[in-house]
């Protein structure tokens, strides 16, 4: 546990176990930079990895397939979530990443968004009663942080009931009813959503759209009269729409359900403060984008609204990718 405590004090976002010929390198990730923390012999590393897999309810004996899970611990009086992800490498060695997150750590929309107009737009979208809201971007662009900010606004300011369906639950939040997918016990995305709908939520958060089943579940929830938040890995709003089509969702279903696609990146501004820039597509812009994609035409947005232009405008460094 001393390694977890050391990482928390360092304010690392991730701990990396990387196999080498003579052991494992351990590094801490902070502000998109990997800093080497030390090196451990293979026998000790195997015991440490098995311990973290045990805490995360993973199969300790299986080193042949990727696994992911999470556990929770208190460090210096503060509650943390640790998301463990493993991937096999040659010679049955596993590469492991542990994501650290404080419980109930909510960044307000005003603090998250570099421009106040973006925070206002996201609040406007969150006030709607029905539809699909996608937060999109590459891995580590802050999508989950934005989801939790939106759900906190829905609970605290709009007094709505929010239920989440996550695989796994990345961070415990007292303002949410959080459901974790566990296929081994029969809690799939499909059965989880059916159970959630019986509890009459105003807002449903689905952690990530990663396959056809999850995509169709998100659309189904929006069609039944709920506001649904979720994330998609893609470069920009047009890429998000294309991914949903690739997952087998019909163009007409997307027309009826999607009310907002927000692409985001985390950056540090010229004052050194971290924040997010957004390309938020709603209303007529969203309708025109959908029409162009369905007709097979090129999607054209004003250059000043595009996410890459905004990153260059507001940042003096490259985008941060730390979660």
Residue, then its C-alpha position, 0 to 999 in steps of 0.5 A: x500500500x505504500x506505493x499507492x500512498x506515494x502516488x497519491x502524495x505525488x498527485x499522480x493520475x496513474x501508476x504504470x508497471x512496465x515489464x522489462x528483461x530483469x523486472x518491472x519499471x514503475x512510473x507515475x504519470x502527472x500532467x501527461x509526463x511519466x516520471x520513473x519511480x523505481x524498479x522492482x524484481x520480477x518476483x516482487x512485481x508479480x506479488x504486487x500485481x496479484x495483490x492489486x488484481x485480488x483487490x479489484x476482483x480480477x482473476x489472479x491466475x489468468x495472465x493471457x487476456x486483458x482485465x479491468x476492475x477497481x477497488x477503493x482505499x482510504x489514504x491519509x484520511x481521504x477516500x480514493x478509487x483505483x482502477x486497475x487495467x492489465x494487458x498481457x505481453x510476451x512470456x506471460x508478463x503483464x503490463x499494468x496501469x492503475x488510475x487514481x481518483x479521489x472520491x467525490x472530486x467534482x470539478x464545477x462546469x465553470x471551473x472546468x470550462x476555459x470559456x464561460x459560454x461553454x459552461x453555459x451551453x453545457x448547462x443549457x443542454x443538461x436542463x433538457x428532459x430527453x435526448x442523447x448527450x455525447x462527450x467525445x475525445x481521445x483517451x485521457x481528454x477529460x471526458x469522464x470528468x465532464x460527465x461527473x460535472x454534468x451529473x453533479x449539476x443535474x443533482x445539485x442545481x436541477x434536483x434530478x435523480x441520476x443513475x449511472x451504469x459504468x464498467x467499472x465504476x471509476x469513482x464513487x460519488x455520494x450524489x449518484x446511484x452508481x451501478x457497476x456492470x458485472x457480466x459474471x454475475x449477470x449484470x450486463x449493460x442490457x439487464x442493468x438498463x432494464x433495472x435502472x428504468x424501473x427506478x424512474x431516473x430523470x438522467x442516465x449516465x452510461x460510462x462509455x459507448x464501446x460496442x454495438x450493444x451499449x450504443x443501442x442501449x443508450x439510444x433505447x434509453x433516450x427514446x424512452x424519454x430520458x436524458x442520457x449522458x455518455x462518452x465516445x472515443x473519437x476525434x471530433x463530433x463528426x467522428x462520434x456520429x460516424x462511430x454510432x453508425x458503425x455500431x449499427x444505430x440507424x441514421x433516423x434513430x440518431x436524428x431522433x435522439x442526439x441533442x448534443x455532441x461536445x468534443x473536448x481536450x484538456x490543456x494548460x493555459x498561458x497562466x499554467x492553469x488546467x482547463x478544457x476547451x470544447x467544440x459543442x455542436x447542437x441545434x442547426x449545426x448538429x442537424x446539418x452535420x447529420x444531413x451531410x454525413x447521411x448523404x455522404x457529403x463532407x462535413x464543414x464547420x467554421x474553422x474558429x469552432x473546430x476543436x484543434x483550432x481552439x486548442x491552438x488558440x487557448x494553449x501554449x503547449x500541446x493538449x494534456x491527456x491525463x484523464 
